[in-house]
Amino acid sequence: MLTLLNLLSAVALLIWGTHIVRTGILRVYGTALRRLLGQNMNKRPLAFIAGILVTAVVQSSNATAMLTTSFVGQGLMGLVPALTIMLGADVGTALMSRVLTLDLSWLSPMLIFLGVIFFLSRKQTRAGQLGRVSIGLGLIILALQLIVEAATPITHAQGVKVLFASLTGDILLDALVGAMFAMVSYSSLAAVLLTATLAEAGVISLPVAIGLVIGANIGSGLLAFISTNMQNTPGRQVALGSLLYKLIGLLVVIPVLSPLVHWIDALNYDAQTMVIGFHVCYNTLRCLLLLPTTGPMARLCKALLQARAEPQGQKGPKHLDPAALDTPSLALANATRETLRIGDIVEHMLEQMLNVLRGKQTAVTQELRALGDEAEALYSAVKLYLAKMPREDLGERDSQRWAETIELAVNLNLASDLIERMLRKVQQQKTSQRRSFSEVGLEELAGLHTQLMANLRLGLNVYLSADPESARQLLKEKRRFRAQERRLTHTHVSRLQRGVLQSLETSSLHLELIADMKRLNSLFCASAYAVLGASDTGALLPEAAHEAP
């Protein structure tokens, strides 16, 4: 029992080390990897090489699948180059299995020692995160040593011999067990390394080991497909194509497996070298042969997984991929896109408000209520998504972007609630009390509404571009709006002094709407302060004082 626990703990340490390396690399170089994979890779060799390099860096084809499916799901990449990248990822993970079987025992203590020093002393810096990666690499090498030590006494255990004796070289059964190994360990790399170690220890025969390796590839494909279950259809099509490619490899190798095993066995290499060598050659040849078929495979995946039309006004986020949380730059980009959706909803609600003011729409319709509910749902989703991000791993710029995003989401949600209240006020005035604005008063409100719409659009552009010049222009528009608001308030009071009947009847509502528009304008213009900072906005104050009279 103790031996089995030692083996399981060593496997767990291998999985954990792989996870640390992957997440550390993504946090330090996530932006660069996103830029590399997010390019329009129309040339298949370029996309294929990109898949190999990214997988070699992050130590996991599942991590590459996560990035690629996210980009396809967001429309940043086509399905054909994504499938090409996934073929490259299979080659990359095979090459890494070869590297990690070298005698690197001397490297493990040094990597862990240096990694701990850098991580604890400079935790919030890039050097600290690279120290985290160093710890993960050291743990991977250490785990491989522990697996070898734990597997040696297992060869003499009668129960284990009986268990593995049931694997007689039946390729389908062996592939099924290998797939289970990969899914349980959450890594085809870990499953292949464990298989090579067991083969070297004599626990399993070479034909069984080769079947387990093929099954480990299929298991990683199943794992990626299951992981994309919550994504949209284009993202799931990538995972489906990768899984189908691995199943095709199994079907192709079945007829030639027996002579292939005899030929490999005749090479007189040690079992570990033969298993790892087969893994590298099998994945490389399979992916190179299937590389020209990415176009037909893309069409097949689209036919098997057809995109479902989304109903109008569907509530809930579209871009908040949970798998992207390990990559801050990608997660922030997702939150940005979702926050801009809230801005689009608020803009639509503002347009409807003008129709209500002019009498073209006499009531707050179900559509407007649905828009308000959708804005609230998106705000809650963005807020929770940003809360799940590890802020301690964010750089200075990403941390600032995080704060800007949550602030804009809060402001837009407040604006949505305020617009709904304004519409209910107008509805009550027109339906219950049968009163309407004077012609002059209505045009004044419409003029303020036009300025409000323009400032909303400019505010969203400032948030998206972070352009200081546009931010200064937004603050100037804010001051123009406030000056206009004060002028219209004075004008309305003048009409009251003249005894205009319609102005007297709607006076309270008119002034309340002007005050509400002022609050909306402040919410829309808040993004300028985040871009300019206190010093730049303060520099504008003398100009504001000059324009105020």
C-alpha positions, -999 to 999 in steps of 0.1 A, spaced: 0 0 0 28 24 9 45 17 -24 13 25 -43 8 57 -23 44 67 -32 37 61 -69 4 81 -68 21 110 -49 49 111 -75 24 112 -103 5 139 -85 38 158 -81 44 155 -118 10 169 -126 14 197 -101 48 206 -115 34 207 -150 6 229 -138 30 253 -122 51 256 -153 22 261 -175 5 288 -154 38 305 -147 47 308 -184 12 320 -193 13 347 -166 47 360 -177 45 355 -214 8 352 -219 6 384 -239 34 373 -262 18 338 -267 -16 354 -273 0 377 -299 18 348 -316 -13 325 -317 -37 354 -325 -19 363 -357 -37 355 -390 -17 324 -398 -28 316 -433 4 296 -440 1 262 -425 38 257 -418 38 289 -397 8 278 -377 22 243 -373 55 256 -360 37 280 -337 18 251 -322 51 232 -315 68 262 -299 39 272 -277 34 237 -264 71 233 -257 70 265 -237 39 258 -216 46 220 -213 11 211 -221 -10 205 -253 -41 211 -232 -29 246 -225 -24 253 -262 -58 239 -268 -73 263 -242 -56 293 -259 -65 282 -294 -102 274 -287 -106 308 -269 -92 327 -299 -115 308 -323 -145 313 -301 -139 350 -300 -134 353 -338 -97 361 -336 -86 331 -356 -101 308 -383 -108 271 -378 -83 259 -404 -52 276 -388 -65 265 -354 -66 229 -364 -31 233 -378 -19 247 -345 -34 217 -327 -15 193 -349 17 212 -341 8 210 -304 7 172 -306 42 172 -320 53 197 -293 41 175 -264 59 145 -279 92 164 -282 89 175 -245 84 139 -234 118 131 -250 135 160 -233 121 151 -199 134 116 -200 171 127 -202 192 124 -171 185 157 -155 187 147 -118 215 172 -112 192 200 -125 162 194 -101 177 206 -68 193 236 -85 161 247 -102 140 243 -70 166 262 -49 170 291 -73 133 292 -80 123 295 -43 148 323 -38 135 344 -67 98 336 -60 99 346 -24 122 376 -27 107 391 -59 72 376 -59 54 405 -77 80 409 -105 86 390 -137 117 375 -121 96 361 -93 72 345 -117 101 330 -136 112 316 -103 78 299 -100 84 283 -134 119 271 -122 102 255 -92 78 237 -115 105 224 -138 125 211 -108 94 194 -94 88 177 -128 123 163 -129 121 152 -92 87 136 -98 101 115 -127 129 102 -104 103 93 -77 81 75 -102 111 54 -113 119 46 -77 83 38 -68 76 17 -98 106 -7 -92 91 -26 -62 57 -26 -80 72 -51 -105 73 -77 -77 38 -71 -64 15 -100 -74 -16 -79 -76 0 -54 -100 12 -83 -122 -23 -97 -124 -37 -62 -132 -13 -55 -160 -14 -91 -172 -50 -84 -183 -35 -60 -209 -23 -85 -235 -16 -62 -264 -52 -57 -276 -48 -22 -291 -84 -11 -284 -83 -21 -248 -48 -7 -243 -58 26 -259 -89 28 -236 -67 24 -205 -42 49 -219 -70 74 -225 -81 69 -189 -45 75 -177 -43 108 -196 -77 120 -183 -70 111 -147 -36 127 -148 -50 157 -168 -20 154 -190 -10 132 -219 26 141 -212 24 127 -177 6 95 -190 33 89 -216 61 94 -191 45 71 -167 40 45 -194 76 47 -204 87 43 -168 65 12 -164 78 -3 -196 114 3 -185 107 -14 -151 93 -44 -170 58 -40 -156 42 -38 -190 53 -52 -224 63 -31 -254 30 -38 -273 10 -27 -243 31 4 -238 26 15 -274 -11 10 -271 -12 31 -239 8 59 -256 -17 60 -285 -46 60 -260 -29 88 -240 -31 110 -272 -68 102 -275 -74 109 -238 -59 144 -242 -82 150 -271 -112 139 -251 -101 161 -222 -98 191 -244 -133 185 -260 -149 181 -225 -131 213 -213 -147 233 -242 -182 222 -233 -191 256 -220 -176 275 -250 -194 285 -281 -196 263 -312 -165 275 -330 -143 268 -300 -158 233 -296 -152 227 -333 -114 230 -328 -114 205 -300 -136 181 -320 -112 183 -350 -82 176 -328 -100 146 -313 -110 132 -347 -74 135 -359 -62 114 -330 -89 88 -336 -79 87 -373 -43 80 -361 -56 50 -341 -75 36 -371 -45 40 -394 -20 23 -370 -41 -7 -361 -34 -27 -393 4 -21 -391 8 -23 -353 20 -59 -350 48 -57 -376 57 -22 -363 61 -35 -327 83 -64 -339 105 -40 -359 108 -16 -329 116 -45 -306 144 -57 -329 162 -24 -325 176 -35 -291 172 -2 -274 160 0 -238 122 0 -233 119 37 -222 138 49 -253 116 28 -276 84 40 -261 93 76 -262 108 73 -297 76 57 -309 56 86 -293 77 112 -311 77 94 -345 40 85 -343 29 120 -335 52 136 -360 43 114 -389 6 114 -381 5 152 -379 26 158 -411 5 134 -431 -28 150 -418 -16 186 -422 -29 190 -458 -64 179 -446 -72 207 -422 -95 223 -448 -118 193 -452 -116 186 -415 -128 222 -407 -158 216 -430 -165 183 -414 -164 198 -379 -187 226 -390 -211 201 -403 -210 179 -372 -213 209 -348 -235 235 -364 -237 269 -347 -270 275 -330 -287 308 -336 -290 327 -304 -323 343 -295 -326 380 -295 -320 397 -262 -303 366 -248 -290 373 -213 -256 362 -201 -220 366 -212 -206 355 -245 -169 361 -240 -160 353 -204 -141 321 -209 -132 306 -175 -103 287 -191 -86 320 -199 -83 331 -162 -47 317 -161 -37 342 -188 -44 377 -174 -40 395 -207 -65 372 -224 -89 373 -195 -88 411 -194 -95 412 -231 -126 389 -226 -138 412 -198 -133 442 -220 -154 428 -248 -182 419 -223 -181 453 -207 -184 470 -241 -215 448 -246 -230 465 -216 -222 499 -232 -241 488 -263 -271 479 -242 -270 513 -224 -268 531 -258 -298 512 -271 -317 521 -239 -309 558 -244 -322 556 -280 -354 542 -267 -357 570 -241 -358 596 -268 -387 578 -284 -405 578 -251 -398 616 -246 -412 624 -281 -443 602 -276 -433 577 -303 -434 551 -276 -459 556 -248 -448 529 -223 -417 512 -210 -419 481 -232 -409 445 -224 -379 450 -246 -366 478 -224 -371 458 -193 -353 429 -209 -324 452 -218 -321 463 -183 -321 427 -170 -294 418 -195 -272 447 -185 -276 436 -149 -267 400 -158 -236 410 -178 -225 434 -150 -227 406 -124 -209 381 -147 -180 406 -154 -177 415 -118 -174 378 -107 -151 370 -136 -127 398 -126 -129 387 -90 -116 353 -100 -85 367 -116 -53 364 -95 -45 401 -90 -12 394 -73 1 381 -106 -10 411 -127 16 435 -139 12 473 -134 -5 479 -167 -28 449 -164 -37 459 -128 -47 493 -140 -67 478 -168 -85 456 -143 -95 486 -122 -106 506 -153 -128 476 -164 -145 471 -131 -151 509 -128 -167 511 -162 -188 481 -156 -201 496 -123 -208 530 -140 -227 514 -169 -248 493 -146 -257 524 -126 -265 542 -158 -288 513 -169 -307 515 -136 -310 553 -139 -323 552 -174 -350 527 -163 -361 551 -135 -362 580 -159 -384 561 -183 -408 551 -155 -411 588 -145 -419 598 -181 -444 569 -184 -462 579 -152 -464 616 -163 -478 608 -198 -501 579 -190 -514 586 -155 -515 624 -154 -520 629 -192 -494 656 -193 -467 663 -220 -437 686 -223 -439 719 -241 -425 720 -275 -395 741 -264 -389 720 -233 -390 688 -254 -364 702 -278 -342 712 -249 -343 676 -235 -337 662 -269 -306 684 -273 -292 672 -240 -300 637 -250 -280 641 -282 -250 654 -262 -254 625 -238 -253 599 -266 -222 614 -281 -204 615 -247 -213 578 -241 -198 568 -274 -167 589 -268 -163 575 -232 -164 539 -245 -138 548 -272 -116 564 -245 -118 533 -224 -110 511 -253 -81 531 -268 -67 548 -236 -59 578 -259 -50 609 -237 -61 633 -264 -95 617 -266 -97 617 -228 -91 655 -227 -118 660 -254 -142 640 -233 -136 662 -203 -142 693 -224 -175 677 -236 -184 671 -199 -179 708 -191 -199 718 -221 -227 695 -210 -227 710 -175 -228 745 -188 -257 736 -211 -275 719 -182 -273 750 -161 -284 772 -190 -314 750 -197 -324 750 -160 -324 788 -160 -344 789 -192 -370 766 -178 -374 787 -147 -379 818 -170 -408 800 -187 -423 793 -153 -421 830 -146 -440 837 -178 -467 813 -168 -464 788 -196 -490 761 -187 -472 730 -201 -440 740 -183 -459 745 -151 -475 710 -153 -442 692 -162 -418 714 -142 -408 688 -116 -403 660 -142 -384 684 -165 -359 694 -139 -355 659 -126 -347 646 -161 -321 673 -165 -305 664 -132 -306 627 -141 -289 634 -175 -262 653 -156 -256 622 -135 -255 600 -166 -230 623 -182 -207 621 -152 -209 583 -153 -201 582 -191 -172 606 -187 -155 589 -158 -132 569 -181 -113 600 -189 -99 603 -154 -85 568 -154 -66 576 -187 -53 610 -177 -47 606 -140 -50 633 -114 -22 655 -126 -35 659 -162 -72 663 -151 -61 689 -126 -43 708 -153 -76 713 -170 -93 730 -140 -82 766 -149 -97 762 -183 -129 749 -168 -131 779 -144 -126 802 -174 -154 785 -194 -179 783 -166 -192 819 -165 
